[in-house]
Amino acid sequence: MTFPLGAVTPEILQTLAAVFSEPQINRLFLLVLAIVALQYYRIAKVREKFFGLPPRGVWRDVLQATFFGLLGGLLASYLIVGVGLTLSGSGLIYLWPLALLLMLIDARFLCFAYAGGLLALSALLFGWPDIRVPQMLGLVAILHLVEAFLILISGHLGATPIFIKNQAGQVVGGFALQKLWPIPLTALVVVGHGSGAAGGISMPDWWPLIRQGLGQHVDTVMFGLMPVVAGLGYGDLAVARTPRQKSRISAGILGIYSLLLLGLAVLADRQPGLAVVAALFSPLGHELVICLGKRLEAGKAVYRPVAQGVKVLDVLPGYPAWQAGIRSGDIIMEVNGMAVSSRQGLEFALGIYPHIQLTYYSVGDRRVYREGIDYQGKQLLGLLPVPEGGEESYMELSTRGPFRRWLNNRFIRRDA
């Protein structure tokens, strides 16, 4: 018997609708949405420091993140119901507090992969907390699989330009990829025993894939659906690749990790001896994902100066440069027929004329364009050239949490 997708879909959609109709769940969703809006406002302030202009479209970014979050929540709901993953015994009540505590050590530990792995190991070795390890690790795997999907379709959108120092000590251009999505989803819960399956829907014999804690007579277990609100975030760096290229690669690597972890969770349900392997793979596999991502950025920077012209790092939507068709990676060759080859030369040429004609090479179309712009001062152009290597202002990237920073400062003072 195949999975009854048509029968399950109305139940999932009806449960998801409760996120917006039930006051208690709706308030929680609005709280998560407010956190999302605050994050995108902070990202906008970073862009403002680079351009000296208030960027437009903050609320557009929030609405966009909400739309993609709804898609991700729908996918998560299908995966949870399809696998038959219940919240009962999944340890969700422990995951968030531990993830927040781990964040004090390092920001990258604000991730269920680390918290879930540690809780699973603690349960296996010491018997605390009282959780079902396959259920917990299955939940971690599904949330990361949804994150991989969201990174694939939207991880590159709204990338923030940054100047950083590479391994050679040169300042190069790149993008910080920072996303946060509100995720309303449907979760399975055990509501009792009786004849039939989830909500009275007849399910296939192989369902659920993870059965630990459901007893020997799984066919008599009655499942219900309940709305849950969560949030997923993504942070990455694109220097050796464009944001779109990097997000696609990151999504692929994270997707493979998620499927492997989900497979190990299912195997651990069948063979309890494999639970330790699955628990170790949860944090260690995620560390491997991060290491691979860093290694991919060890290559030559994409956004570096060119021999002829001025390469563009980023353009603000809605401003004259954007309206003229200039995009990230394009090369400005001339201003009113005057050849430019440096940022200083570009600013000088722009300062001469009130009305300018830009000649630029489009990397997307591989063509040269000439566009006229009514120019009222360089601060209104909305264009950011790539760094030329000698800039004194750049961003130092660090994921150290408050606790690590406190320890570092304390030992530095002692050494002094």
PyMOL commands that set and color helices and strands:
alter all, ss='L'
color gray80, all
select helices_A, chain A and resi 5-21+23-51+58-83+92-103+107-109+112-126+133-154+198-200+218-220+243-270+272-296+320-323+343-350+378-380+402-415
alter helices_A, ss='H'
color red, helices_A
select strands_A, chain A and resi 160-165+171-193+221-238+310-315+331-335+338-339+355-362+367-374+383-385
alter strands_A, ss='S'
color yellow, strands_A
deselect
rebuild
show_as cartoon
